[in-house]
């Protein structure tokens, strides 16, 4: 198993940037499928970005060109760089690790609020 802790959320103005971090309790070298999801009030949790294999990633259409997912295996950390933020990006952002037979693990979430 692995525990995930997100950080880096906060209040930002439209057009601003934030970088979210997801720190894992153990090595993530062997965990290919890690990613970020978000849940806005009254809405279902949705995929934002996730690794498919290695550094190959997929993104939600709504964030393509603005968000970038990356990972530092040496630091056991996955990042989400968010640029050109919009009010509709406001949500709780969750880190996710798909361990295959080991199941799926979620972090506790970090709030991102985009507002002037």
C-alpha positions in Angstrom: 0.0 0.0 0.0 0.9 3.7 -0.2 -0.3 6.8 1.5 -0.6 10.0 -0.5 -0.6 13.6 0.8 -1.5 16.5 -1.4 -0.4 20.1 -0.9 -0.1 23.4 -2.7 -3.7 24.4 -3.0 -5.0 27.8 -2.2 -6.8 30.9 -3.4 -5.6 32.4 -6.7 -6.9 35.0 -9.1 -8.1 34.1 -12.6 -5.1 33.8 -14.9 -2.9 32.8 -12.0 -0.8 29.6 -11.4 -0.5 27.0 -8.7 1.6 23.9 -8.4 0.1 21.0 -6.5 2.3 18.2 -5.0 1.4 14.7 -4.1 3.9 13.1 -1.7 3.9 9.3 -1.5 4.9 7.3 1.6 7.1 5.0 -0.4 8.8 4.7 -3.8 6.6 5.4 -6.7 9.1 4.1 -9.3 6.9 1.0 -10.0 3.6 2.8 -9.9 2.9 3.7 -13.5 -0.7 4.9 -13.1 -0.7 8.0 -10.9 -2.8 11.0 -11.5 -4.9 13.9 -10.4 -8.7 14.2 -10.2 -10.9 17.0 -9.0 -14.4 17.4 -7.5 -16.3 20.6 -7.6 -19.3 21.2 -5.3 -22.3 19.3 -6.5 -20.4 17.5 -9.2 -18.8 14.1 -9.7 -15.1 13.5 -9.3 -13.4 13.8 -12.7 -10.1 13.0 -14.2 -7.7 16.0 -14.6 -4.5 14.3 -15.7 -2.8 11.0 -15.2 0.1 9.0 -16.4 -0.6 6.1 -18.7 2.9 4.6 -19.0 6.2 6.1 -18.0 5.9 9.8 -18.7 3.1 9.5 -21.2 0.1 11.3 -19.8 -3.5 12.0 -20.7 -5.4 15.2 -19.9 -9.0 16.3 -19.6 -9.9 18.4 -22.6 -10.8 21.3 -20.3 -7.2 21.5 -19.0 -5.1 20.6 -22.1 -2.5 23.3 -22.8 -2.9 24.8 -19.3 -2.0 22.0 -16.9 1.0 19.7 -16.8 1.5 16.6 -14.8 5.0 15.5 -13.8 6.8 13.2 -11.4 10.0 13.0 -9.5 10.6 9.4 -8.6 13.6 10.3 -6.5 11.4 12.4 -4.3 8.4 10.0 -4.5 6.3 13.0 -5.6 3.9 13.8 -8.4 3.1 17.3 -9.4 0.4 19.2 -11.2 1.4 22.6 -12.6 -1.7 24.6 -13.3 -1.5 27.8 -15.4 -4.0 30.2 -16.7 -6.5 29.2 -14.0 -10.2 29.8 -14.5 -13.0 30.0 -11.9 -14.3 26.7 -13.3 -11.1 25.1 -12.1 -12.3 25.6 -8.5 -12.5 22.2 -6.8 -10.9 19.8 -4.4 -8.0 18.2 -6.1 -7.1 14.6 -5.3 -4.0 12.5 -6.0 -4.6 8.9 -7.1 -2.4 5.8 -7.3 -3.6 2.7 -9.2 -1.8 -0.2 -7.7 -3.5 -2.8 -9.9 -4.3 -5.8 -7.8 -3.3 -3.8 -4.8 -6.2 -1.5 -5.3 -6.6 2.3 -5.7 -5.4 4.8 -3.2 -6.5 8.4 -2.8 -5.1 11.3 -0.9 -7.2 13.6 1.3 -7.4 16.3 -1.2 -6.4 20.0 -1.4 -8.7 22.9 -2.1 -8.1 25.1 -5.1 -10.2 28.2 -5.4 -9.9 30.5 -8.4 -11.6 33.8 -7.7 -11.1 37.6 -8.0 
